[in-house]
Amino acid sequence: LVGHDPKNFGQHAKKIVIDIDEEELNKPGLKLDLKIKDDAKRALAQILKSTDKIKLPKFSSWVNQCNYWKKTYPVVLAAYQDEQLVNSYYFTDKLSDYATKDDMIIVDTGTCFHVACQVWKIKQGQRFLTTGGLSSMGYWAACIGGCVANHRRRTVVITGDGSLQMNIQELATIKHNNLPIKIIIFNNNGYLLIRHTQKNFMQGRLFGEGPDTGVWCPDSLKIAQAYGIKGVRINKVSEVEAKIKEVMEYDGPVVCDVMTPEWQLIIPRISSQKLPDGTLVAKPYEDMYPYLSRKEMRKNMVAEAQRRIKE
């Protein structure tokens, strides 16, 4: 949540944490303004009882500023629809538009987590669940519990070709119970985030990121066929909207293999700067890659933050 630079997180915000574990409240890192040792459900229930007594200020100017930033610095770039393979930002944007408020959305870790959490437009009443900071590969299987708990309504799960292999046996559970789960796979031929990390910080020495360096992922549609599940592959941008419709409207489970670029950029993102001695220094939340000019950064920041932005 706070990135790798906790001392500069939310400098003008009051930070209140509710946790039943005192050790968690006292752990180093983020400076808290108020610590509440209590069961979160009980504490939040008490807070909600008091909301009618609290008069909140108007935040219209802040909302307008946020909307300006969203328009000026979009996550889904127009150029993505011109790529040969399917850019996952573009695809997720289209899938988000198609999903309804009754759909439950489950997001695994890795590339899909970075992309979906930035792009997905959550509708009123829609449940969006992800493994978050735990980053546990194979979380996609949570779609089974989510689907059943949501009265067997349509459930969309986004995972990667690497993460699918973790808990792959649960395809049998999905098929046996004929759950209306749509499994979207971002197929980048291995581990995209590891690939970029090794390129950026290890002089391009690749290991354990794809077929040529020790990681091979089997054909997802052949696996789906073995389990008796419908399979759909999306090879290019022109197929995206029609095949999303096919997947989402099919009565039953579907495995959808989306062919994405092996070296697709994950942007915007927090990045680290490598110093001459090899030390990695994390950038603050507001200074994401690709970096804005220092002049433009200052224009967007409050005075106190402007002072710490170097040339």
N, C-alpha and C positions, 0 to 999 in steps of 0.2 A: 504493500500500500504506500509506504513512505519513500520508496526508491532506495538508493544506496547513499543518500546524503541526508540523514535524518535531522541533523541540526538546522538545516535550512528548509525543512518541510513546514508549510503553513505558518510562516512567521507572524502573520497578523491574525491567526485563528486561535480560538480557545480549544484546546484538545482535551476531551473528556473520554475516559475509557471505563467501561463496565466489564469486570471480569471476576469470576468466582475464585480464581487462583491468585493469591497475594503475590506469589513469585512472578507471575506474568505482569502484574501491575508495577512491580519494582525492577523489572529488567532494564539494563542500560540501553541507551540509544535515544529514543524520542522523549523529549521533555514534556510531561503532562501537566495540565493546569488543574485537573480534578480527577482523582482516582476513586472509583466506586467499587468496593468489594461486595458483590451481590450476584445472585442468579440473574442473567440478562433478561429473561422473560418477565420475572417479577419486577425488576427495575423499570423496564420499558412500559409495563402496564401502569405503574405509578406515574410515570412521566406523561403518558397519554391522558390520564385522568385530569392533568393540570393544563392541557393545551388550550382550553377555552379561557384560561385566566392569563395567558401570555399574549401580549400584543407585539407582533413581529413588525419590524420596519419594512418599508417597501424596497424591493431589490430590483426594480425595473431597469435602472441604469446598469447594474451588474449583468443582468440577463441580456440586455442589448449588447454589452461588450462581448459576452461569450458568443452570442450569435454572430457578431462581426468576425471574431476569430475563426469560427467554424466555416464561415463563407470564404474568408481570406486564405485560410490554410486547410483546405479539404483533405480528408484521409483518402477518399476514393478519387483518384486523378482521372481526368478524361482520357489520358493516353493509355490507360489500362485496357480499354476496349479495343485497342488497335494491336495488342500483342498477339503473337502466334498461338501460344497456349493460353490457358484460362488463368488470368490473374486472380488469386484468391480474394483480394479485396473487392474486385468487381463482382465476382460470383456471390460473395457473402451479402453484398448490398442488394443484389437481385433476389436472393433467397429470403432475406429479411423482409423485403417488400411483399413477397408472396405469402409468407407465414401469417396466420391469424392470431388473435389474442388468446384463443383456446389451445394453441399449440404449446407444448413444453419444449424448451430449447436446452440441450445438454452440450457443453463444450469441453473437449479433452484438453490436453496440454500441448506445448510446442507451438508450431506456427499457427495452428488453428486458434489457439488461445489468444495470441497476440492480435490476430486479424479480427476475429469475431468480437472480442471485447471492445475494439475501437469502432467497428463498423456497424454492428447490429443495432437496429432501432427498435427498442423494446416497446411493445404496445401496452396500453392500459390493461392490466390484469394478466399479462403474459408472464410465465415463469421462465427465468433464464438462470441456469445453474452451471457452475464451472468449478474445477478443482483449484483455481486461483493460485495463491502463493505456494501451495503444497506441490504443485506441478507433477502430479502422479500420472505417468503414462498408463493408459488403459482405463482411465476414468469414464470412457465412453459407455462402459457397461452399466453405469448408473442410470442409463436410459430405461432399463427394464423396470427398476423400482419406481422411477419417475412416471413412466407410462401407466403402470398399474395404479399408483396412487392418484393419478389424474383421470381415473375412471376409463382407462384404456383409450384415451383420446390420442390423436396424432402427436407423435413425438419426433422431433428433429435432433439428431446428434451429429456434431461435427468433430471429426477426428483426422488423424494422419495415417499414411500407409505404414509408418513405424509403430504408432500407438495401437493400431488395430490388432497387431500381433499379441499385445498384452490383453488377455481375457477373450481371445478369439473363440474359445469354446462356448461363449455365451450366445453366439449365433444360433446354436441349437436350441437354447431356451427361447429365443425370440421366435424362431420358426415353429417350435412345438406348440407355443401358445398363440401363434398367429397375431403377434402384437403389431400394431400399425406404426412401426418405427422406421424412420428414414435415415439410414446411415450414410452421411456424406463424408467421403474420404478425400483429403487434399493429398494427391499423389505427386510428391516431388522427388521420387526415387531415392528415398532414404531419410536423412535427418538434416533438414535445411538450416536450422539454427546452429547446429554443431558445425556444419559446412562453412557458414559465414564466420563463426568464431575462429575457426582454424585459419581461414584466409586472412582475417583482419589482425590476429594477434600471434599467429604461429608461422608467419612467413609462407602461408599457403601449403604447409605440410599437412595433407589430408589423411585422416585415419578414422575408420569406423563411422563414415557418414554416407556411404553409398556402395553399390555393387563392386566397384573397383578397389575399395579400401576395406572390405570385410563385412558390409551390411547389405543383405539382399532381402527384398520384400516380395513375396509371391504375388501372382496375379489375383487381385481382389475379386474379380468377377468369376474366376474359376472356383475360388473358395465359396463364393455365394452360391454358385451352381451346385457344388457338392452338398451344401446344406439345404438345397431346394428353395433358395431365396432369389427373387427377381434381381437381376443386375442391370445397371445402366452406366454407360461410360460417356463422359463429356470431353471431347477432344479439342474443341475450339470455341471461341467466343460466340460465334453465330449460332451455336447449338444451345447456349445456356438457358434462355428463357423457355423454349419449347420443352427441353428435357427436365427443367425444374418442375414444370407443370405435370409432365408425365410421372415423375417420381412422387410428387406430393398428392396426386389424385389417385394413385394406385391403391387398391383395397388390400392392404397387407404390407409386410416388411419389404424394404428395398435397400440394396447396397448400391450407392452411386459413387463411381470412381471419377474424380475430377482431375484431369491432367494439368498440373500447374508447372511453371518454369522451375528447373532445378536450382537456378540461382536468383530466384525472385527476391527483390529487396523487401525487407520488413521495415517499413517507415510509415509514420514517425516512430522513433524509439529512443529510449535512454541509451546512451553509449558511453564508453569509458575512453579516456585519453591515455595512451601509452607513453610514459616518460622515457628519456634516454636510458635510465637504469633498469627499465623493464617494469617499473611500478605502474599499476593501473589506478587512475584517479577517476571516480565516477562523476559524471555531470549531474547537476540538479534537475529536478523534474521539468522546469520550464525551458531548459536548454537542450532540446532533443535534436537528434540527427534526422534529416539533413539540417545542418546548422544555419540559422539566420545570420545575417551580418550583425556585428556588434551594435551598429547604429540602429538597425531595425529592432534588435532585442531591447535596447534601452527605451525605445519609443513605446514598446508594449508593456514595460514594467513600471511598478511604483518606485518612488524615489529611493527607498532604502535598498531595494534589489538592484537598482541601476548602478549603485556604487560598487557592487561586487562583480559586475560584468567587465572583464578585462578586454583590452583590444586584441 
